Amino acid sequence: MRAVRGLKPRWHDWLCAATGTRVLLGTMFLLGLWVLKTAAQQPGNSSQAGGESKEKATTESKYPAELVDQGATLFQQRCAFCHGRDAAGGETGPDLTRSRLVASDVDGEKIGAVVRNGRPEKGMPPFDVADEQVAGLAAFIHTQQKNARSRPGGRKGVDASDLQTGNAETGKQYFEGAGGCAKCHSPTGDLAGIANRHQGLELERRMLYPEDAKSRVTVTLGSGKIVTGVLAYLDEFTVGMTDEAGSYHSWRIRDVHYKVDAPVDAHVALFSKYTDADIHNLMAYLQTLR
């Protein structure tokens, strides 16, 4: 600190010189952009004109504007809450502009089936829609998908392939060793086929924090009898459980002793221990369990 305060260090001169260089390079870069823009606006530039017509063709919808508008109105009323106003994904619904089903759909044939039948296992209810309404929804969704593809780099979602950057073998070693995962899970048991049931971010979310994992509780009564079941309720006064038969029981905490086994706690304990490599490798391993 004395050297810095008492002298004008050499890095001061170097920093001034570097700053001047950056300003010069920035000016040259902006000048280059201006030249390119000016050249592109010349009326005789036929290649640019061809590029503009090509870009327009790729973003132009094959559906009548009126049909797209009708579909957009219906989509806002019935679908936007989950899938977002622009069909690019919402709070609970996936991004339809990057859906493989939509990409393979022809004039609403597959979209209509999903809309009418729903996907109860994923929380999507069925909708009673007429053929013309399906046509409008398909027109809007396909148009949104085409528009999204014309804007590279603007996607909101994450592909499963984006999360396949780790080493599966190293992830397996972590699963069986340092991570302690094998103490509670088995690749041939509860995790068998998990990569078929969940993909991408959903799989990673469940790996990091399985919020729907059920906690179990063991209650020792005053008589010495031990009762076990799934924890159903717990506060400072009461502990409740659902037994194997599905019956609910509860006790005042002051009258019993209880112990809760919460699987999610082991996952939370790993938060402070994970490295980026651990997460990527473990995710890569889980994606092999099909």
PyMOL commands that set and color helices and strands:
alter all, ss='L'
color gray80, all
select helices_A, chain A and resi 2-6+10-40+46-59+65-78+80-83+96-98+100-104+109-117+120-122+131-149+160-163+168-176+181-183+194-197+200-208+253-255+263-270+276-286
alter helices_A, ss='H'
color red, helices_A
select strands_A, chain A and resi 216-220+226-234+238-242+248-252+257-261
alter strands_A, ss='S'
color yellow, strands_A
deselect
rebuild
show_as cartoon
